[in-house]
Amino acid sequence: MRRNIKIWISFGIALLLGFPFKWIFYKGDEGISIFTIFDYGINNLFFALSTLALNTLILFGLISLLEKVRNSFSIKSKS
């Protein structure tokens, strides 16, 4: 898989799963549900983009590692 595709997949997963990772806050400490995000309004939400970037990097590393493991097993099984 190309590197750009892995980055976009990692970003998409981090964006969707970012709600449990707490990168979106409502006035500091209140937990937010994906279903009530539009009830609070965008102006009242705070975004921790560093947490989103860290989650993207972690997921990119995991996808790269899984791809390497998969490729090493497929090479051994062909031999």
Secondary structure, 3 states (H helix, E strand, C coil): CCHHHHHHHHHHHHHHCCCCCCCEEECCCECCCCCCHHHHCHHHEEECHHHHHHHHHHHHHHHHHHHHHHHHHHHHHHC
